[in-house]
Amino acid sequence: MRKLITGVDPGITCGVAILTLDGSPVFVGSKRDWAPHDLLQVVLDLGETIIVAGDVSPAPELVEKFSKHLNAVLFTPPLPVSTSEKQHLARTYAVQHELELTNAHEVDALAAAIKAYQHYKNKFEQVEAHVKEVNAQVPVDEVKALVVRGHSIKKAIRSLLPKPEEAEPLITAEPKTSQEERLRILVEELKAKVFHERQTAERLRASNKDLRRQIEELRQEISRLQQKIDEVKSEKTLEIQREREHQRLQDEINLLKERFSSSLFQLDEYKQRFDALKRVRELESKGELILLKPIEAFTKEGLEKAFQLYEIKPKDSVMLLNASGGGATTAEALAKRGVKIVVTCTSMAHHAQEAFLKHGIPIVFADKVEIEWIEGYPYAKASSLKKALENLRKEETTETLKQLETIVKEYREERKDKGP
């Protein structure tokens, strides 16, 4: 069976994205109220999943259970992934592979699968190169699956090579087993499976422990190798062996330095992001920028998700990325949070507008405001938002005067018809 990476975005509407180990798409879809056993069957029909990926850390309970049912390695991103980054990853991939993404759940599931593939991509390429180098007659995806589960590349290849000393067992016809015999065989198979699962769990625990020690070991290894080089340089005999050892150790140091440089580059990136966020906080404190807490969908589920992610509280300003689907009930729910301003990217139902206006909450269209996305969050320039609110008040005043003029005109015509 082909080996797969499965990304899952759980919820009332569940999104699933399945890729091969070379990053090719197999399936992307979503369904409302998707029963777990039906979803599991869809995945099993497509192949053997070795990695189950989620888009948040820690993984939701459904994603963890899904990985256990499939006996797959669970992957979650080490750092939070912003909505804008997930959209960029998924949309770019969809264009490259001519896929159609119909909702945010499919976007999140595909982004999770892509993140998992990118995490293991370098290791997969090492597997392909090594199998080709040693000319091993083994299935490459099987080697990748074992490496994901904690095996070294060499050990994984060795375990898949045929054993020449093992002879084919002689197949003889056997009489049909009784029900008791079948049950006994089933029990033995289940015991073997439990034993295998325990071994897998033990390997994963050991692998996790090893990963936690890697940083400290790398530092100690650099020091040890440097000392070893100094010792080799001081030797006067075995010149050829010394030079070879020196070169090998130097190569290891260069590799470690490359890793160290990569870590410094990432640190610099984080510093730049921190400086950018610091600048945003300064502008916020001066009142020059206003955070618009984003709400992806103007539905009950969309509001609950936004309340949980962004902790919307009184006097906050919010931004409706998609106002369709919302009515008076959803508007009342948002108004009870005490929001100050609603900025909408799309048109809104009349009942929702009336509910906001009843609570004195102004509604401003996003194209009337200067908005800048920073680290996945929309920020409005205070001056442009203030101008948009002033224009809105003028429009409301003008509309009120027009209504008054209409009332006065109708009253005069009514009096005229009745006579003096």
C-alpha positions as CSV (number, residue, x, y, z in Angstrom):
1,M,0.0,0.0,0.0
2,R,1.2,3.5,-0.7
3,K,2.3,5.5,2.3
4,L,0.5,8.7,3.1
5,I,0.5,12.0,5.1
6,T,-3.0,12.9,6.3
7,G,-3.8,16.4,7.5
8,V,-7.0,16.8,9.7
9,D,-8.9,19.9,10.7
10,P,-11.6,18.7,13.2
11,G,-14.8,20.5,13.9
12,I,-18.5,20.5,13.0
13,T,-17.2,20.6,9.4
14,C,-14.2,18.4,9.2
15,G,-11.5,19.0,6.6
16,V,-9.0,16.3,5.4
17,A,-6.0,16.5,3.0
18,I,-4.0,13.5,2.0
19,L,-0.5,13.6,0.3
20,T,2.0,11.0,-0.8
21,L,5.5,11.0,0.8
22,D,6.8,12.9,-2.3
23,G,4.2,15.7,-1.6
24,S,1.7,14.8,-4.4
25,P,-2.0,15.3,-3.6
26,V,-4.2,12.2,-3.2
27,F,-7.4,13.7,-1.7
28,V,-8.7,17.0,-0.3
29,G,-12.2,17.4,1.0
30,S,-14.5,18.3,3.8
31,K,-17.9,17.3,5.2
32,R,-20.3,18.5,7.9
33,D,-20.9,16.1,10.8
34,W,-18.4,13.6,9.4
35,A,-18.6,10.4,11.5
36,P,-15.1,9.4,12.7
37,H,-15.5,5.8,11.5
38,D,-16.6,6.9,8.0
39,L,-13.7,9.3,7.8
40,L,-11.3,6.6,9.0
41,Q,-12.6,4.3,6.3
42,V,-12.0,6.9,3.6
43,V,-8.4,7.3,4.7
44,L,-7.8,3.5,4.9
45,D,-9.2,3.0,1.4
46,L,-6.6,5.4,0.0
47,G,-3.5,3.8,1.5
48,E,-1.5,3.5,4.7
49,T,-1.2,6.7,6.7
50,I,2.2,7.0,8.5
51,I,1.9,10.6,9.6
52,V,-1.2,12.4,10.9
53,A,-0.8,16.2,11.0
54,G,-2.7,18.9,12.8
55,D,-2.4,22.7,12.3
56,V,-2.2,23.6,16.1
57,S,-0.1,22.4,19.1
58,P,-1.1,20.6,21.2
59,A,-3.2,18.5,18.8
60,P,-7.0,18.3,19.3
61,E,-8.3,15.1,20.9
62,L,-9.8,13.9,17.6
63,V,-6.5,14.3,15.8
64,E,-4.7,12.3,18.5
65,K,-7.3,9.5,18.4
66,F,-7.1,9.5,14.6
67,S,-3.3,8.9,14.7
68,K,-3.6,6.1,17.3
69,H,-6.3,4.3,15.2
70,L,-4.0,4.5,12.2
71,N,-0.9,3.6,14.2
72,A,0.7,6.7,12.7
73,V,3.2,9.3,14.0
74,L,1.5,12.5,15.2
75,F,2.9,15.8,13.8
76,T,2.1,19.3,15.1
77,P,3.9,22.5,14.2
78,P,6.6,23.5,16.8
79,L,5.5,27.2,16.4
80,P,2.0,28.6,16.0
81,V,1.1,29.0,12.3
82,S,-0.9,32.2,11.5
83,T,-4.0,32.2,9.4
84,S,-2.3,34.2,6.6
85,E,0.6,31.7,6.5
86,K,-1.8,28.7,6.3
87,Q,-3.7,30.4,3.5
88,H,-0.5,31.2,1.6
89,L,0.8,27.6,1.9
90,A,-2.5,26.0,0.9
91,R,-3.4,28.4,-2.0
92,T,0.1,28.2,-3.5
93,Y,0.0,24.4,-3.4
94,A,-3.5,24.3,-4.8
95,V,-2.5,26.5,-7.8
96,Q,0.5,24.3,-8.5
97,H,-1.5,21.1,-8.4
98,E,-4.7,22.5,-9.9
99,L,-6.8,21.8,-6.8
100,E,-10.0,23.6,-5.7
101,L,-10.3,24.5,-2.1
102,T,-13.9,25.2,-1.1
103,N,-13.6,26.4,2.6
104,A,-11.3,27.3,5.4
105,H,-11.4,23.7,6.8
106,E,-9.8,22.3,3.7
107,V,-7.2,25.1,3.8
108,D,-6.3,24.3,7.4
109,A,-6.1,20.5,6.7
110,L,-4.0,21.0,3.6
111,A,-1.6,23.5,5.4
112,A,-1.1,20.9,8.2
113,A,-0.2,18.2,5.7
114,I,2.2,20.5,3.8
115,K,3.9,21.5,7.1
116,A,4.4,17.8,8.0
117,Y,5.8,17.1,4.5
118,Q,8.2,20.0,4.7
119,H,9.3,18.8,8.1
120,Y,10.3,15.4,6.8
121,K,11.2,16.4,3.2
122,N,15.0,16.6,3.9
123,K,15.0,13.2,5.6
124,F,13.0,11.6,2.8
125,E,15.5,13.0,0.2
126,Q,18.4,11.5,2.3
127,V,16.6,8.1,2.2
128,E,16.2,8.2,-1.6
129,A,19.8,9.2,-2.1
130,H,21.1,6.4,0.3
131,V,18.9,3.7,-1.3
132,K,20.2,4.7,-4.7
133,E,23.8,4.9,-3.5
134,V,23.8,1.4,-2.0
135,N,21.6,0.0,-4.8
136,A,19.3,-1.6,-2.3
137,Q,16.4,-3.5,-3.8
138,V,13.9,-2.3,-1.2
139,P,10.7,-0.2,-1.5
140,V,11.7,3.4,-0.8
141,D,8.4,4.4,0.8
142,E,8.8,1.5,3.3
143,V,12.2,2.8,4.3
144,K,10.7,6.3,4.7
145,A,8.0,4.9,6.9
146,L,10.5,3.2,9.2
147,V,12.6,6.3,9.4
148,V,9.6,8.4,10.4
149,R,9.0,5.9,13.2
150,G,12.5,6.4,14.6
151,H,14.7,4.0,12.7
152,S,18.0,5.1,11.2
153,I,18.2,4.9,7.4
154,K,20.8,2.1,7.4
155,K,18.8,0.0,10.0
156,A,15.6,0.6,8.0
157,I,17.2,-0.7,4.8
158,R,18.7,-3.7,6.5
159,S,15.4,-4.7,8.0
160,L,13.7,-4.7,4.6
161,L,16.4,-6.7,2.7
162,P,15.4,-10.3,2.1
163,K,17.1,-12.9,4.3
164,P,18.8,-15.5,2.0
165,E,19.1,-18.1,4.7
166,E,15.4,-18.1,5.2
167,A,13.7,-20.8,3.1
168,E,10.2,-20.5,1.8
169,P,7.9,-22.5,4.1
170,L,6.3,-25.5,2.5
171,I,2.6,-24.8,2.0
172,T,0.5,-27.8,2.6
173,A,-3.2,-28.2,2.5
174,E,-4.8,-28.1,5.9
175,P,-8.3,-28.9,6.9
176,K,-10.7,-26.1,7.8
177,T,-10.2,-24.9,11.3
178,S,-13.0,-25.0,13.8
179,Q,-14.5,-21.9,15.3
180,E,-12.4,-22.4,18.5
181,E,-9.3,-22.7,16.4
182,R,-10.1,-19.6,14.5
183,L,-10.7,-17.7,17.8
184,R,-7.4,-19.0,19.1
185,I,-5.5,-17.8,16.0
186,L,-7.3,-14.4,16.3
187,V,-6.2,-14.1,20.0
188,E,-2.6,-14.9,19.0
189,E,-2.7,-12.3,16.2
190,L,-4.1,-9.7,18.6
191,K,-1.4,-10.6,21.2
192,A,1.3,-10.2,18.5
193,K,-0.2,-6.8,17.5
194,V,-0.3,-5.6,21.1
195,F,3.4,-6.6,21.5
196,H,4.2,-4.8,18.2
197,E,2.3,-1.7,19.4
198,R,4.2,-1.7,22.8
199,Q,7.5,-2.0,20.9
200,T,6.5,0.9,18.7
201,A,5.5,3.0,21.7
202,E,8.8,2.2,23.4
203,R,10.8,3.2,20.3
204,L,8.9,6.5,20.1
205,R,9.6,7.3,23.8
206,A,13.3,6.6,23.3
207,S,13.3,8.7,20.1
208,N,11.7,11.6,21.9
209,K,14.2,11.4,24.7
210,D,17.1,11.4,22.2
211,L,15.7,14.5,20.5
212,R,15.6,16.4,23.8
213,R,19.3,15.7,24.3
214,Q,20.3,16.7,20.8
215,I,21.1,20.4,21.4
216,E,23.4,19.7,24.4
217,E,25.0,16.8,22.6
218,L,25.8,18.9,19.6
219,R,27.5,21.5,21.8
220,Q,29.6,18.8,23.5
221,E,30.3,17.2,20.2
222,I,31.8,20.4,18.8
223,S,34.1,20.7,21.8
224,R,35.1,17.1,21.7
225,L,35.8,17.1,18.0
226,Q,37.9,20.3,18.3
227,Q,40.0,18.6,21.0
228,K,40.3,15.5,18.9
229,I,41.6,17.6,16.0
230,D,44.2,19.2,18.3
231,E,45.3,15.7,19.5
232,V,45.6,14.4,15.9
233,K,47.6,17.4,14.8
234,S,50.1,16.8,17.6
235,E,50.8,13.2,16.5
236,K,54.0,12.5,14.5
237,T,53.2,9.0,13.3
238,L,50.6,7.5,11.1
239,E,50.5,10.6,8.9
240,I,48.0,9.3,6.4
241,Q,45.6,8.0,9.0
242,R,45.9,11.3,10.9
243,E,45.1,13.4,7.8
244,R,42.1,11.3,7.0
245,E,40.8,11.5,10.6
246,H,41.4,15.2,10.6
247,Q,39.4,15.7,7.4
248,R,36.5,13.6,8.7
249,L,36.3,15.5,11.9
250,Q,36.6,18.8,10.1
251,D,33.7,17.8,7.9
252,E,31.6,17.1,10.9
253,I,32.5,20.5,12.4
254,N,31.5,22.2,9.2
255,L,28.1,20.4,9.3
256,L,27.6,21.5,12.9
257,K,28.6,25.0,12.0
258,E,26.0,25.0,9.2
259,R,23.4,23.9,11.6
260,F,24.5,26.6,14.1
261,S,24.4,29.3,11.3
262,S,20.9,28.1,10.4
263,S,19.8,28.5,14.0
264,L,21.3,32.0,14.1
265,F,19.4,32.9,10.9
266,Q,16.2,31.7,12.4
267,L,17.0,33.7,15.6
268,D,17.5,36.8,13.4
269,E,14.1,36.2,11.8
270,Y,12.4,36.0,15.1
271,K,14.2,39.2,16.3
272,Q,12.9,41.0,13.2
273,R,9.4,39.8,13.9
274,F,9.8,40.8,17.5
275,D,10.9,44.3,16.5
276,A,8.0,44.6,14.1
277,L,5.6,43.6,16.8
278,K,7.2,46.0,19.2
279,R,6.7,48.8,16.6
280,V,3.1,47.8,16.3
281,R,2.6,47.9,20.1
282,E,4.2,51.4,20.2
283,L,1.8,52.6,17.4
284,E,-1.1,51.0,19.3
285,S,-0.1,52.7,22.5
286,K,0.1,56.1,20.7
287,G,-3.3,55.4,19.2
288,E,-2.0,55.4,15.6
289,L,-2.9,51.8,14.9
290,I,-6.0,49.9,16.0
291,L,-6.1,46.1,16.1
292,L,-9.2,44.6,14.3
293,K,-9.7,41.1,15.8
294,P,-10.6,38.9,12.8
295,I,-13.7,36.8,12.5
296,E,-13.5,34.4,9.6
297,A,-17.2,33.5,9.4
298,F,-20.2,35.4,10.7
299,T,-21.8,32.2,12.1
300,K,-22.2,30.7,15.6
301,E,-19.2,28.5,15.0
302,G,-17.1,31.3,13.6
303,L,-17.9,33.6,16.6
304,E,-17.0,30.8,19.1
305,K,-13.7,30.2,17.3
306,A,-12.9,33.9,17.3
307,F,-13.8,34.3,20.9
308,Q,-11.5,31.4,21.8
309,L,-8.6,32.5,19.6
310,Y,-8.6,36.2,20.1
311,E,-10.4,36.7,23.4
312,I,-12.8,39.4,22.1
313,K,-13.7,41.7,25.0
314,P,-15.6,45.1,25.5
315,K,-14.3,48.1,23.5
316,D,-12.5,45.8,21.0
317,S,-12.8,46.5,17.3
318,V,-13.5,43.4,15.0
319,M,-13.2,42.6,11.3
320,L,-15.7,40.3,9.6
321,L,-13.8,38.6,6.8
322,N,-17.1,37.1,5.5
323,A,-20.3,38.7,6.8
324,S,-22.7,36.5,4.8
325,G,-24.6,33.9,6.8
326,G,-25.0,36.2,9.8
327,G,-28.3,37.5,11.1
328,A,-29.8,39.3,14.1
329,T,-28.8,36.4,16.5
330,T,-25.1,36.4,15.6
331,A,-25.1,40.2,15.7
332,E,-26.6,40.1,19.2
333,A,-24.0,37.6,20.3
334,L,-21.2,39.8,19.1
335,A,-22.8,43.0,20.6
336,K,-23.1,41.3,24.0
337,R,-19.3,41.1,23.9
338,G,-19.3,44.9,24.0
339,V,-17.4,45.5,20.7
340,K,-16.8,49.1,19.7
341,I,-16.6,49.0,15.9
342,V,-17.4,46.4,13.3
343,V,-15.4,46.5,10.0
344,T,-16.8,44.2,7.3
345,C,-15.2,43.0,4.1
346,T,-18.5,41.9,2.5
347,S,-22.2,43.0,2.6
348,M,-24.3,42.2,5.6
349,A,-27.9,41.0,6.1
350,H,-30.3,43.8,6.9
351,H,-31.4,42.2,10.2
352,A,-27.8,42.0,11.4
353,Q,-27.3,45.7,10.5
354,E,-30.4,46.7,12.5
355,A,-29.2,44.7,15.6
356,F,-25.8,46.4,15.5
357,L,-27.3,49.9,15.1
358,K,-29.7,49.2,18.0
359,H,-26.7,48.8,20.2
360,G,-25.0,51.8,18.8
361,I,-22.2,49.9,17.1
362,P,-21.1,51.5,13.8
363,I,-20.5,49.3,10.7
364,V,-17.7,50.3,8.4
365,F,-16.7,48.7,5.1
366,A,-13.1,47.6,4.9
367,D,-12.5,49.4,1.5
368,K,-13.1,52.7,3.4
369,V,-10.3,52.1,5.8
370,E,-6.5,51.7,5.4
371,I,-5.7,48.2,6.7
372,E,-2.3,46.6,7.1
373,W,-1.8,42.8,7.9
374,I,1.0,42.3,10.4
375,E,1.9,38.7,11.6
376,G,-1.5,37.5,10.5
377,Y,-3.5,40.2,12.2
378,P,-5.3,43.2,10.5
379,Y,-4.5,46.7,11.9
380,A,-6.4,49.8,10.9
381,K,-4.8,53.2,10.7
382,A,-6.6,55.3,13.4
383,S,-6.8,58.4,11.1
384,S,-8.5,56.5,8.3
385,L,-10.9,54.7,10.6
386,K,-11.8,58.0,12.3
387,K,-12.4,59.6,8.8
388,A,-14.6,56.6,7.8
389,L,-16.6,57.0,11.0
390,E,-17.1,60.7,10.4
391,N,-18.3,60.0,6.8
392,L,-20.6,57.4,8.2
393,R,-22.1,59.8,10.7
394,K,-22.6,62.4,7.9
395,E,-24.4,59.9,5.8
396,E,-26.6,58.9,8.7
397,T,-27.4,62.6,9.4
398,T,-28.2,63.2,5.7
399,E,-30.4,60.2,5.7
400,T,-32.2,61.3,8.8
401,L,-32.8,64.8,7.4
402,K,-34.2,63.2,4.2
403,Q,-36.6,61.2,6.3
404,L,-37.7,64.3,8.2
405,E,-38.3,66.2,5.0
406,T,-40.4,63.3,3.6
407,I,-42.5,63.2,6.8
408,V,-43.0,67.0,6.7
409,K,-43.9,66.9,3.0
410,E,-46.4,64.0,3.6
411,Y,-47.9,65.9,6.5
412,R,-48.4,69.1,4.5
413,E,-50.0,67.2,1.6
414,E,-52.3,65.5,4.1
415,R,-53.3,68.8,5.6
416,K,-53.8,70.3,2.1
417,D,-56.1,67.4,1.1
418,K,-58.2,67.9,4.3
419,G,-58.6,71.6,3.6
420,P,-58.5,74.6,6.0
